[in-house]
Amino acid sequence: MKPLHGLVIIDLTRFLAGPYCTLLLGGLGAEVIKVEPPHEGEAQRLRPPFAGPKGAGLTKQTEEDIGLPFLHRARNKKSVTLNLRSAEGKELFLRLCEKADVVVENFAPGTLEKMGFGFPVLQARNPRLILCSISGFGQRGPRREWRAYDPIIQAASGIASVTGYPDRPPVRCGAAISDTTTPLFAVIGILSALRQREHSGRGDWIDISMQDCSFFLLPELIEFLAAGDTPQRQANAHIGGAPFNVYETTDGYVSICAINDPDWQKLAVALGKAELAQDPRFATILSRRQHRQILDEMIQQWIGSWTTRDAVAHLQQHEVPAGPILSPPELLRDEHLHTRDMVVDVAHPTHGSIPGVKGMGMPIKFVQNPVKFDQPAPAVGGQNAEIYGRLLGIDEAKLQALKKQGVI
């Protein structure tokens, strides 16, 4: 049995931050019920790249192809269709909330209230219900109503200001770091609220701001700022010291991080220059920080004649923190990730595994009770009969009537 078995999650999320939160909850065993508009379902189903029985591409190869963003992020979820603009649809949603433990949404602040589903309304129907709201800047504050996506949050949180080269403009981190770390805080908040509910008997409203979460990722920079050292863009270097950089080999790049004294001493031995550890220029963290350019040139000269594989192996043998720069294609072939079940097949709801398409496995590992993403993304309304029947007692005749009325 998975850890969150028995929990019922109503999923109103879209795009990335929200769906990533409910993806994790579903993988951990919660019953995630994704509420989609009737007919075409969520917009991500129609967003490229597409994937289906013939594989993946930027355009559809068959009529059954579905947007890969949906297929990847909606695993371990069920789908019901519901017109939340209709009076009967609104009532059905509130009835679902009566049976649920958590509602997760990432609409702009105030949208849920305009729809008639504000937290007081939900609590009146189910005092134990937990609402998790994910937004760019949170439910309160001067920027509450600002529209935001990942690059806006990277900019507003300080990440972009310290990413890139000192003589060039700020750069967005290549990964959607704000969109993919925010849901981790949302999951933590949900699990904490569930625990609190065991004591209080009541749910709570969790307010998750992407800016808050991304700002929380910058502890070292804020700590150095407090000491009067304003963080600047330093490419691959680190404000805290050296050596800390990316170095070019004969066939790629290697990242080395040997800031603290023991790691630096091991690196000096690996370089064949153990005496450097006693050199006054490199004897302390602060002195190495002041002479980082000399260190970088010295390491680059040494590593420039090595292959990436051999350099990393040599450094790791000397217990120096070092690793190769791997590209996405290399990651999908990576032996270590495969060993840890992090590269997995992605399936179509009706055609099974999609040729040539791989996705990410469950990053949370349980030794005694392993969990994984073991269900494909659902078809639009694929669980209407199951969910409406089991949770709300609606029979097939009533479902057909609701469908004709455009409610589901």
Sequence and secondary structure as in RCSB ss.txt:
>XXXX:A:sequence
MKPLHGLVIIDLTRFLAGPYCTLLLGGLGAEVIKVEPPHEGEAQRLRPPFAGPKGAGLTKQTEEDIGLPFLHRAR
NKKSVTLNLRSAEGKELFLRLCEKADVVVENFAPGTLEKMGFGFPVLQARNPRLILCSISGFGQRGPRREWRAYD
PIIQAASGIASVTGYPDRPPVRCGAAISDTTTPLFAVIGILSALRQREHSGRGDWIDISMQDCSFFLLPELIEFL
AAGDTPQRQANAHIGGAPFNVYETTDGYVSICAINDPDWQKLAVALGKAELAQDPRFATILSRRQHRQILDEMIQ
QWIGSWTTRDAVAHLQQHEVPAGPILSPPELLRDEHLHTRDMVVDVAHPTHGSIPGVKGMGMPIKFVQNPVKFDQ
PAPAVGGQNAEIYGRLLGIDEAKLQALKKQGVI
>XXXX:A:secstr
  TTTT EEEE   TTHHHHHHHHHHHTT EEEEEE TTT  GGGGSSSEEETTEEESS SSTT EEHHHHHHTT
TEEEEE  TTSHHHHHHHHHHHHH SEEEE S TTHHHHTT  HHHHHHH TT EEEEEESS SSSTTTT    H
HHHHHHHTTGGGSS TTS     SS HHHHHHHHHHHHHHHHHHHHHHHHS   EEEEEHHHHHHTT HHHHHHH
HTT      TT BTTBSSEEEEE SSSEEEEE  SHHHHHHHHHHTT GGGGG GGGSSHHHHHHTHHHHHHHHH
HHHTTS HHHHHHHHHHTT  EEE   HHHHHH HHHHHTT EEEEEETTTEEEEEEEEE  S   SSS     S
    TTTTHHHHHHHHH   HHHHHHHHHTT  
